[in-house]
Amino acid sequence: MTEKALEFRQLLDYIIDMKIANIAEFKNKLSEYLSLVDQGEEIEVRKYNIPIAKVIPVHRADKNKTKLGCGRGTVKIKGDLTEPLIPVGSWQMLNGG
């Protein structure tokens, strides 16, 4: 296959694989189309069969790999967490008095 034929074939595969929806269909099936986008698909939105927008996946960083409880034992509490941070005499000021 020549280089131009290969480029054309790749373009044709891209066009065939792309999902196409008119505005009303896109609006009515938004959740379904966004699910496809989340899986890596691209959606072309058309108005009167003329392309007006393309919805593509956003490049995301790797998923959060933090495990629940991984920070256990790493925090040191100084003082009493149940004591107010401001003196009791200043409370009236907070109530508008």
Jmol script that loads the backbone (N, CA, C; Angstrom):
load data "model"
ATOM      1  N   MET A   1       0.842  -1.185   0.000  1.00  0.00           N
ATOM      2  CA  MET A   1       0.000   0.000   0.000  1.00  0.00           C
ATOM      3  C   MET A   1       0.885   1.245   0.000  1.00  0.00           C
ATOM      4  N   THR A   2       0.544   2.221  -0.803  1.00  0.00           N
ATOM      5  CA  THR A   2       1.331   3.450  -0.833  1.00  0.00           C
ATOM      6  C   THR A   2       1.036   4.276   0.412  1.00  0.00           C
ATOM      7  N   GLU A   3       1.886   5.255   0.634  1.00  0.00           N
ATOM      8  CA  GLU A   3       1.728   6.103   1.823  1.00  0.00           C
ATOM      9  C   GLU A   3       0.410   6.869   1.790  1.00  0.00           C
ATOM     10  N   LYS A   4       0.031   7.401   0.618  1.00  0.00           N
ATOM     11  CA  LYS A   4      -1.229   8.141   0.501  1.00  0.00           C
ATOM     12  C   LYS A   4      -2.422   7.218   0.704  1.00  0.00           C
ATOM     13  N   ALA A   5      -2.341   6.009   0.176  1.00  0.00           N
ATOM     14  CA  ALA A   5      -3.427   5.044   0.353  1.00  0.00           C
ATOM     15  C   ALA A   5      -3.574   4.673   1.826  1.00  0.00           C
ATOM     16  N   LEU A   6      -2.453   4.545   2.515  1.00  0.00           N
ATOM     17  CA  LEU A   6      -2.484   4.223   3.939  1.00  0.00           C
ATOM     18  C   LEU A   6      -3.103   5.369   4.731  1.00  0.00           C
ATOM     19  N   GLU A   7      -2.718   6.608   4.415  1.00  0.00           N
ATOM     20  CA  GLU A   7      -3.296   7.771   5.091  1.00  0.00           C
ATOM     21  C   GLU A   7      -4.802   7.841   4.848  1.00  0.00           C
ATOM     22  N   PHE A   8      -5.218   7.596   3.607  1.00  0.00           N
ATOM     23  CA  PHE A   8      -6.636   7.616   3.274  1.00  0.00           C
ATOM     24  C   PHE A   8      -7.368   6.528   4.046  1.00  0.00           C
ATOM     25  N   ARG A   9      -6.772   5.355   4.136  1.00  0.00           N
ATOM     26  CA  ARG A   9      -7.390   4.237   4.861  1.00  0.00           C
ATOM     27  C   ARG A   9      -7.553   4.583   6.346  1.00  0.00           C
ATOM     28  N   GLN A  10      -6.539   5.208   6.937  1.00  0.00           N
ATOM     29  CA  GLN A  10      -6.621   5.608   8.341  1.00  0.00           C
ATOM     30  C   GLN A  10      -7.712   6.662   8.529  1.00  0.00           C
ATOM     31  N   LEU A  11      -7.801   7.611   7.615  1.00  0.00           N
ATOM     32  CA  LEU A  11      -8.836   8.635   7.684  1.00  0.00           C
ATOM     33  C   LEU A  11     -10.221   8.002   7.549  1.00  0.00           C
ATOM     34  N   LEU A  12     -10.367   7.080   6.623  1.00  0.00           N
ATOM     35  CA  LEU A  12     -11.638   6.403   6.418  1.00  0.00           C
ATOM     36  C   LEU A  12     -12.038   5.599   7.664  1.00  0.00           C
ATOM     37  N   ASP A  13     -11.094   4.890   8.246  1.00  0.00           N
ATOM     38  CA  ASP A  13     -11.369   4.141   9.487  1.00  0.00           C
ATOM     39  C   ASP A  13     -11.804   5.089  10.593  1.00  0.00           C
ATOM     40  N   TYR A  14     -11.148   6.236  10.684  1.00  0.00           N
ATOM     41  CA  TYR A  14     -11.479   7.226  11.707  1.00  0.00           C
ATOM     42  C   TYR A  14     -12.912   7.739  11.517  1.00  0.00           C
ATOM     43  N   ILE A  15     -13.266   8.055  10.277  1.00  0.00           N
ATOM     44  CA  ILE A  15     -14.598   8.586   9.986  1.00  0.00           C
ATOM     45  C   ILE A  15     -15.670   7.526  10.243  1.00  0.00           C
ATOM     46  N   ILE A  16     -15.414   6.298   9.835  1.00  0.00           N
ATOM     47  CA  ILE A  16     -16.387   5.225  10.022  1.00  0.00           C
ATOM     48  C   ILE A  16     -16.602   4.932  11.505  1.00  0.00           C
ATOM     49  N   ASP A  17     -15.535   4.960  12.294  1.00  0.00           N
ATOM     50  CA  ASP A  17     -15.627   4.651  13.720  1.00  0.00           C
ATOM     51  C   ASP A  17     -16.260   5.777  14.530  1.00  0.00           C
ATOM     52  N   MET A  18     -16.199   7.007  14.048  1.00  0.00           N
ATOM     53  CA  MET A  18     -16.724   8.128  14.802  1.00  0.00           C
ATOM     54  C   MET A  18     -18.250   8.061  14.862  1.00  0.00           C
ATOM     55  N   LYS A  19     -18.782   8.309  16.023  1.00  0.00           N
ATOM     56  CA  LYS A  19     -20.229   8.345  16.209  1.00  0.00           C
ATOM     57  C   LYS A  19     -20.740   9.711  15.771  1.00  0.00           C
ATOM     58  N   ILE A  20     -21.898   9.723  15.114  1.00  0.00           N
ATOM     59  CA  ILE A  20     -22.501  10.959  14.629  1.00  0.00           C
ATOM     60  C   ILE A  20     -23.913  11.058  15.180  1.00  0.00           C
ATOM     61  N   ALA A  21     -24.283  12.254  15.641  1.00  0.00           N
ATOM     62  CA  ALA A  21     -25.629  12.454  16.175  1.00  0.00           C
ATOM     63  C   ALA A  21     -26.110  13.841  15.812  1.00  0.00           C
ATOM     64  N   ASN A  22     -27.417  13.943  15.500  1.00  0.00           N
ATOM     65  CA  ASN A  22     -27.966  15.283  15.312  1.00  0.00           C
ATOM     66  C   ASN A  22     -28.272  15.858  16.695  1.00  0.00           C
ATOM     67  N   ILE A  23     -28.553  17.128  16.755  1.00  0.00           N
ATOM     68  CA  ILE A  23     -28.711  17.809  18.045  1.00  0.00           C
ATOM     69  C   ILE A  23     -29.798  17.172  18.901  1.00  0.00           C
ATOM     70  N   ALA A  24     -30.957  16.906  18.333  1.00  0.00           N
ATOM     71  CA  ALA A  24     -32.072  16.348  19.113  1.00  0.00           C
ATOM     72  C   ALA A  24     -31.710  14.973  19.669  1.00  0.00           C
ATOM     73  N   GLU A  25     -31.100  14.136  18.835  1.00  0.00           N
ATOM     74  CA  GLU A  25     -30.701  12.804  19.289  1.00  0.00           C
ATOM     75  C   GLU A  25     -29.640  12.910  20.387  1.00  0.00           C
ATOM     76  N   PHE A  26     -28.686  13.814  20.197  1.00  0.00           N
ATOM     77  CA  PHE A  26     -27.625  14.012  21.189  1.00  0.00           C
ATOM     78  C   PHE A  26     -28.219  14.458  22.520  1.00  0.00           C
ATOM     79  N   LYS A  27     -29.164  15.383  22.450  1.00  0.00           N
ATOM     80  CA  LYS A  27     -29.807  15.889  23.670  1.00  0.00           C
ATOM     81  C   LYS A  27     -30.590  14.784  24.366  1.00  0.00           C
ATOM     82  N   ASN A  28     -31.342  13.989  23.621  1.00  0.00           N
ATOM     83  CA  ASN A  28     -32.183  12.947  24.203  1.00  0.00           C
ATOM     84  C   ASN A  28     -31.388  11.780  24.766  1.00  0.00           C
ATOM     85  N   LYS A  29     -30.202  11.543  24.218  1.00  0.00           N
ATOM     86  CA  LYS A  29     -29.382  10.412  24.660  1.00  0.00           C
ATOM     87  C   LYS A  29     -28.045  10.881  25.229  1.00  0.00           C
ATOM     88  N   LEU A  30     -28.052  12.035  25.871  1.00  0.00           N
ATOM     89  CA  LEU A  30     -26.820  12.641  26.353  1.00  0.00           C
ATOM     90  C   LEU A  30     -26.018  11.696  27.247  1.00  0.00           C
ATOM     91  N   SER A  31     -26.681  11.045  28.193  1.00  0.00           N
ATOM     92  CA  SER A  31     -25.969  10.140  29.103  1.00  0.00           C
ATOM     93  C   SER A  31     -25.287   9.014  28.342  1.00  0.00           C
ATOM     94  N   GLU A  32     -25.972   8.449  27.363  1.00  0.00           N
ATOM     95  CA  GLU A  32     -25.389   7.358  26.576  1.00  0.00           C
ATOM     96  C   GLU A  32     -24.168   7.840  25.798  1.00  0.00           C
ATOM     97  N   TYR A  33     -24.289   9.000  25.177  1.00  0.00           N
ATOM     98  CA  TYR A  33     -23.173   9.520  24.393  1.00  0.00           C
ATOM     99  C   TYR A  33     -21.990   9.892  25.295  1.00  0.00           C
ATOM    100  N   LEU A  34     -22.265  10.470  26.460  1.00  0.00           N
ATOM    101  CA  LEU A  34     -21.173  10.808  27.364  1.00  0.00           C
ATOM    102  C   LEU A  34     -20.494   9.553  27.905  1.00  0.00           C
ATOM    103  N   SER A  35     -21.247   8.489  28.055  1.00  0.00           N
ATOM    104  CA  SER A  35     -20.654   7.214  28.464  1.00  0.00           C
ATOM    105  C   SER A  35     -19.690   6.713  27.391  1.00  0.00           C
ATOM    106  N   LEU A  36     -20.071   6.859  26.124  1.00  0.00           N
ATOM    107  CA  LEU A  36     -19.182   6.478  25.021  1.00  0.00           C
ATOM    108  C   LEU A  36     -17.922   7.334  25.007  1.00  0.00           C
ATOM    109  N   VAL A  37     -18.090   8.637  25.250  1.00  0.00           N
ATOM    110  CA  VAL A  37     -16.939   9.545  25.289  1.00  0.00           C
ATOM    111  C   VAL A  37     -16.013   9.143  26.433  1.00  0.00           C
ATOM    112  N   ASP A  38     -16.598   8.771  27.569  1.00  0.00           N
ATOM    113  CA  ASP A  38     -15.799   8.342  28.722  1.00  0.00           C
ATOM    114  C   ASP A  38     -14.981   7.098  28.387  1.00  0.00           C
ATOM    115  N   GLN A  39     -15.460   6.298  27.437  1.00  0.00           N
ATOM    116  CA  GLN A  39     -14.748   5.088  27.014  1.00  0.00           C
ATOM    117  C   GLN A  39     -13.743   5.371  25.892  1.00  0.00           C
ATOM    118  N   GLY A  40     -13.621   6.642  25.489  1.00  0.00           N
ATOM    119  CA  GLY A  40     -12.627   7.015  24.488  1.00  0.00           C
ATOM    120  C   GLY A  40     -13.179   7.332  23.110  1.00  0.00           C
ATOM    121  N   GLU A  41     -14.485   7.220  22.917  1.00  0.00           N
ATOM    122  CA  GLU A  41     -15.097   7.517  21.616  1.00  0.00           C
ATOM    123  C   GLU A  41     -15.181   9.031  21.395  1.00  0.00           C
ATOM    124  N   GLU A  42     -15.280   9.421  20.129  1.00  0.00           N
ATOM    125  CA  GLU A  42     -15.531  10.810  19.775  1.00  0.00           C
ATOM    126  C   GLU A  42     -16.922  10.891  19.163  1.00  0.00           C
ATOM    127  N   ILE A  43     -17.656  11.946  19.501  1.00  0.00           N
ATOM    128  CA  ILE A  43     -19.005  12.141  18.975  1.00  0.00           C
ATOM    129  C   ILE A  43     -19.021  13.428  18.163  1.00  0.00           C
ATOM    130  N   GLU A  44     -19.509  13.328  16.922  1.00  0.00           N
ATOM    131  CA  GLU A  44     -19.673  14.514  16.094  1.00  0.00           C
ATOM    132  C   GLU A  44     -21.145  14.918  16.144  1.00  0.00           C
ATOM    133  N   VAL A  45     -21.406  16.167  16.527  1.00  0.00           N
ATOM    134  CA  VAL A  45     -22.769  16.673  16.629  1.00  0.00           C
ATOM    135  C   VAL A  45     -23.058  17.499  15.373  1.00  0.00           C
ATOM    136  N   ARG A  46     -24.213  17.224  14.764  1.00  0.00           N
ATOM    137  CA  ARG A  46     -24.561  17.904  13.516  1.00  0.00           C
ATOM    138  C   ARG A  46     -25.890  18.638  13.627  1.00  0.00           C
ATOM    139  N   LYS A  47     -25.982  19.722  12.867  1.00  0.00           N
ATOM    140  CA  LYS A  47     -27.226  20.485  12.744  1.00  0.00           C
ATOM    141  C   LYS A  47     -27.553  20.522  11.261  1.00  0.00           C
ATOM    142  N   TYR A  48     -28.711  19.963  10.912  1.00  0.00           N
ATOM    143  CA  TYR A  48     -29.107  19.831   9.507  1.00  0.00           C
ATOM    144  C   TYR A  48     -28.010  19.133   8.702  1.00  0.00           C
ATOM    145  N   ASN A  49     -27.437  18.090   9.310  1.00  0.00           N
ATOM    146  CA  ASN A  49     -26.406  17.249   8.702  1.00  0.00           C
ATOM    147  C   ASN A  49     -25.090  17.986   8.445  1.00  0.00           C
ATOM    148  N   ILE A  50     -24.914  19.132   9.080  1.00  0.00           N
ATOM    149  CA  ILE A  50     -23.660  19.877   8.966  1.00  0.00           C
ATOM    150  C   ILE A  50     -22.962  19.796  10.320  1.00  0.00           C
ATOM    151  N   PRO A  51     -21.721  19.322  10.356  1.00  0.00           N
ATOM    152  CA  PRO A  51     -21.011  19.210  11.635  1.00  0.00           C
ATOM    153  C   PRO A  51     -20.840  20.572  12.296  1.00  0.00           C
ATOM    154  N   ILE A  52     -21.219  20.653  13.580  1.00  0.00           N
ATOM    155  CA  ILE A  52     -21.063  21.916  14.319  1.00  0.00           C
ATOM    156  C   ILE A  52     -20.191  21.756  15.562  1.00  0.00           C
ATOM    157  N   ALA A  53     -20.025  20.511  16.036  1.00  0.00           N
ATOM    158  CA  ALA A  53     -19.223  20.312  17.243  1.00  0.00           C
ATOM    159  C   ALA A  53     -18.707  18.887  17.282  1.00  0.00           C
ATOM    160  N   LYS A  54     -17.643  18.716  18.049  1.00  0.00           N
ATOM    161  CA  LYS A  54     -17.109  17.380  18.279  1.00  0.00           C
ATOM    162  C   LYS A  54     -16.874  17.249  19.783  1.00  0.00           C
ATOM    163  N   VAL A  55     -17.410  16.192  20.362  1.00  0.00           N
ATOM    164  CA  VAL A  55     -17.223  15.926  21.785  1.00  0.00           C
ATOM    165  C   VAL A  55     -16.142  14.863  21.886  1.00  0.00           C
ATOM    166  N   ILE A  56     -15.042  15.225  22.535  1.00  0.00           N
ATOM    167  CA  ILE A  56     -13.910  14.305  22.643  1.00  0.00           C
ATOM    168  C   ILE A  56     -13.566  14.079  24.104  1.00  0.00           C
ATOM    169  N   PRO A  57     -12.946  12.950  24.414  1.00  0.00           N
ATOM    170  CA  PRO A  57     -12.570  12.688  25.801  1.00  0.00           C
ATOM    171  C   PRO A  57     -11.501  13.667  26.275  1.00  0.00           C
ATOM    172  N   VAL A  58     -11.564  14.006  27.535  1.00  0.00           N
ATOM    173  CA  VAL A  58     -10.557  14.868  28.152  1.00  0.00           C
ATOM    174  C   VAL A  58      -9.435  13.971  28.659  1.00  0.00           C
ATOM    175  N   HIS A  59      -8.214  14.375  28.383  1.00  0.00           N
ATOM    176  CA  HIS A  59      -7.079  13.604  28.893  1.00  0.00           C
ATOM    177  C   HIS A  59      -7.029  13.763  30.401  1.00  0.00           C
ATOM    178  N   ARG A  60      -7.118  12.649  31.094  1.00  0.00           N
ATOM    179  CA  ARG A  60      -7.095  12.679  32.555  1.00  0.00           C
ATOM    180  C   ARG A  60      -5.800  12.065  33.057  1.00  0.00           C
ATOM    181  N   ALA A  61      -5.362  12.581  34.170  1.00  0.00           N
ATOM    182  CA  ALA A  61      -4.208  11.979  34.828  1.00  0.00           C
ATOM    183  C   ALA A  61      -4.634  10.601  35.337  1.00  0.00           C
ATOM    184  N   ASP A  62      -3.695   9.815  35.729  1.00  0.00           N
ATOM    185  CA  ASP A  62      -4.023   8.500  36.277  1.00  0.00           C
ATOM    186  C   ASP A  62      -5.043   8.630  37.391  1.00  0.00           C
ATOM    187  N   LYS A  63      -5.857   7.603  37.531  1.00  0.00           N
ATOM    188  CA  LYS A  63      -6.878   7.622  38.570  1.00  0.00           C
ATOM    189  C   LYS A  63      -6.230   7.674  39.946  1.00  0.00           C
ATOM    190  N   ASN A  64      -6.973   8.229  40.886  1.00  0.00           N
ATOM    191  CA  ASN A  64      -6.497   8.330  42.256  1.00  0.00           C
ATOM    192  C   ASN A  64      -6.250   6.931  42.811  1.00  0.00           C
ATOM    193  N   LYS A  65      -5.041   6.678  43.249  1.00  0.00           N
ATOM    194  CA  LYS A  65      -4.695   5.357  43.756  1.00  0.00           C
ATOM    195  C   LYS A  65      -4.578   5.364  45.285  1.00  0.00           C
ATOM    196  N   THR A  66      -5.082   6.417  45.917  1.00  0.00           N
ATOM    197  CA  THR A  66      -5.012   6.509  47.366  1.00  0.00           C
ATOM    198  C   THR A  66      -5.909   5.448  47.997  1.00  0.00           C
ATOM    199  N   LYS A  67      -5.393   4.771  48.977  1.00  0.00           N
ATOM    200  CA  LYS A  67      -6.152   3.739  49.679  1.00  0.00           C
ATOM    201  C   LYS A  67      -6.671   4.313  50.990  1.00  0.00           C
ATOM    202  N   LEU A  68      -7.909   3.970  51.314  1.00  0.00           N
ATOM    203  CA  LEU A  68      -8.518   4.419  52.554  1.00  0.00           C
ATOM    204  C   LEU A  68      -7.679   3.936  53.733  1.00  0.00           C
ATOM    205  N   GLY A  69      -7.345   4.868  54.615  1.00  0.00           N
ATOM    206  CA  GLY A  69      -6.576   4.517  55.811  1.00  0.00           C
ATOM    207  C   GLY A  69      -5.079   4.602  55.630  1.00  0.00           C
ATOM    208  N   CYS A  70      -4.607   5.025  54.459  1.00  0.00           N
ATOM    209  CA  CYS A  70      -3.160   5.043  54.221  1.00  0.00           C
ATOM    210  C   CYS A  70      -2.431   6.074  55.088  1.00  0.00           C
ATOM    211  N   GLY A  71      -3.159   7.044  55.614  1.00  0.00           N
ATOM    212  CA  GLY A  71      -2.517   8.058  56.455  1.00  0.00           C
ATOM    213  C   GLY A  71      -2.658   7.791  57.945  1.00  0.00           C
ATOM    214  N   ARG A  72      -3.186   6.638  58.294  1.00  0.00           N
ATOM    215  CA  ARG A  72      -3.407   6.299  59.702  1.00  0.00           C
ATOM    216  C   ARG A  72      -2.096   6.395  60.483  1.00  0.00           C
ATOM    217  N   GLY A  73      -2.175   7.083  61.639  1.00  0.00           N
ATOM    218  CA  GLY A  73      -1.016   7.204  62.507  1.00  0.00           C
ATOM    219  C   GLY A  73      -0.056   8.307  62.118  1.00  0.00           C
ATOM    220  N   THR A  74      -0.386   9.108  61.108  1.00  0.00           N
ATOM    221  CA  THR A  74       0.540  10.153  60.660  1.00  0.00           C
ATOM    222  C   THR A  74       0.183  11.536  61.195  1.00  0.00           C
ATOM    223  N   VAL A  75      -0.946  11.656  61.916  1.00  0.00           N
ATOM    224  CA  VAL A  75      -1.389  12.956  62.428  1.00  0.00           C
ATOM    225  C   VAL A  75      -1.180  12.999  63.932  1.00  0.00           C
ATOM    226  N   LYS A  76      -0.630  14.121  64.410  1.00  0.00           N
ATOM    227  CA  LYS A  76      -0.454  14.318  65.846  1.00  0.00           C
ATOM    228  C   LYS A  76      -1.354  15.467  66.281  1.00  0.00           C
ATOM    229  N   ILE A  77      -2.218  15.201  67.243  1.00  0.00           N
ATOM    230  CA  ILE A  77      -3.148  16.209  67.731  1.00  0.00           C
ATOM    231  C   ILE A  77      -2.536  16.883  68.942  1.00  0.00           C
ATOM    232  N   LYS A  78      -2.440  18.196  68.884  1.00  0.00           N
ATOM    233  CA  LYS A  78      -1.893  18.977  69.991  1.00  0.00           C
ATOM    234  C   LYS A  78      -3.029  19.791  70.591  1.00  0.00           C
ATOM    235  N   GLY A  79      -3.316  19.597  71.842  1.00  0.00           N
ATOM    236  CA  GLY A  79      -4.390  20.326  72.498  1.00  0.00           C
ATOM    237  C   GLY A  79      -5.676  19.521  72.471  1.00  0.00           C
ATOM    238  N   ASP A  80      -6.758  20.197  72.927  1.00  0.00           N
ATOM    239  CA  ASP A  80      -8.062  19.550  73.034  1.00  0.00           C
ATOM    240  C   ASP A  80      -8.928  19.997  71.861  1.00  0.00           C
ATOM    241  N   LEU A  81      -9.389  19.050  71.064  1.00  0.00           N
ATOM    242  CA  LEU A  81     -10.202  19.383  69.898  1.00  0.00           C
ATOM    243  C   LEU A  81     -11.598  19.868  70.267  1.00  0.00           C
ATOM    244  N   THR A  82     -12.031  19.623  71.502  1.00  0.00           N
ATOM    245  CA  THR A  82     -13.380  20.020  71.905  1.00  0.00           C
ATOM    246  C   THR A  82     -13.427  21.414  72.508  1.00  0.00           C
ATOM    247  N   GLU A  83     -12.290  22.015  72.786  1.00  0.00           N
ATOM    248  CA  GLU A  83     -12.252  23.372  73.347  1.00  0.00           C
ATOM    249  C   GLU A  83     -12.454  24.395  72.231  1.00  0.00           C
ATOM    250  N   PRO A  84     -13.182  25.501  72.530  1.00  0.00           N
ATOM    251  CA  PRO A  84     -13.357  26.564  71.523  1.00  0.00           C
ATOM    252  C   PRO A  84     -12.029  27.241  71.189  1.00  0.00           C
ATOM    253  N   LEU A  85     -11.925  27.733  69.977  1.00  0.00           N
ATOM    254  CA  LEU A  85     -10.700  28.410  69.552  1.00  0.00           C
ATOM    255  C   LEU A  85     -10.634  29.857  70.021  1.00  0.00           C
ATOM    256  N   ILE A  86     -11.794  30.466  70.316  1.00  0.00           N
ATOM    257  CA  ILE A  86     -11.812  31.848  70.808  1.00  0.00           C
ATOM    258  C   ILE A  86     -12.331  31.840  72.239  1.00  0.00           C
ATOM    259  N   PRO A  87     -11.954  32.840  73.026  1.00  0.00           N
ATOM    260  CA  PRO A  87     -12.421  32.895  74.410  1.00  0.00           C
ATOM    261  C   PRO A  87     -13.947  32.991  74.481  1.00  0.00           C
ATOM    262  N   VAL A  88     -14.526  32.393  75.512  1.00  0.00           N
ATOM    263  CA  VAL A  88     -15.971  32.382  75.687  1.00  0.00           C
ATOM    264  C   VAL A  88     -16.530  33.805  75.733  1.00  0.00           C
ATOM    265  N   GLY A  89     -15.795  34.752  76.278  1.00  0.00           N
ATOM    266  CA  GLY A  89     -16.233  36.145  76.366  1.00  0.00           C
ATOM    267  C   GLY A  89     -16.440  36.795  74.999  1.00  0.00           C
ATOM    268  N   SER A  90     -15.815  36.284  73.971  1.00  0.00           N
ATOM    269  CA  SER A  90     -15.932  36.861  72.619  1.00  0.00           C
ATOM    270  C   SER A  90     -17.122  36.284  71.852  1.00  0.00           C
ATOM    271  N   TRP A  91     -17.808  35.311  72.396  1.00  0.00           N
ATOM    272  CA  TRP A  91     -18.904  34.665  71.674  1.00  0.00           C
ATOM    273  C   TRP A  91     -20.040  35.622  71.362  1.00  0.00           C
ATOM    274  N   GLN A  92     -20.321  36.545  72.311  1.00  0.00           N
ATOM    275  CA  GLN A  92     -21.426  37.481  72.113  1.00  0.00           C
ATOM    276  C   GLN A  92     -21.192  38.338  70.872  1.00  0.00           C
ATOM    277  N   MET A  93     -19.945  38.637  70.611  1.00  0.00           N
ATOM    278  CA  MET A  93     -19.599  39.428  69.438  1.00  0.00           C
ATOM    279  C   MET A  93     -20.031  38.686  68.160  1.00  0.00           C
ATOM    280  N   LEU A  94     -19.953  37.393  68.132  1.00  0.00           N
ATOM    281  CA  LEU A  94     -20.325  36.607  66.972  1.00  0.00           C
ATOM    282  C   LEU A  94     -21.830  36.575  66.754  1.00  0.00           C
ATOM    283  N   ASN A  95     -22.597  36.777  67.808  1.00  0.00           N
ATOM    284  CA  ASN A  95     -24.059  36.741  67.712  1.00  0.00           C
ATOM    285  C   ASN A  95     -24.641  38.120  67.398  1.00  0.00           C
ATOM    286  N   GLY A  96     -23.816  39.101  67.109  1.00  0.00           N
ATOM    287  CA  GLY A  96     -24.291  40.424  66.746  1.00  0.00           C
ATOM    288  C   GLY A  96     -24.524  41.318  67.954  1.00  0.00           C
ATOM    289  N   GLY A  97     -24.066  40.920  69.099  1.00  0.00           N
ATOM    290  CA  GLY A  97     -24.288  41.684  70.326  1.00  0.00           C
ATOM    291  C   GLY A  97     -23.190  42.614  70.669  1.00  0.00           C
TER     292      GLY A  97
END
end "model"
wireframe off; spacefill off
backbone 0.3
color backbone group
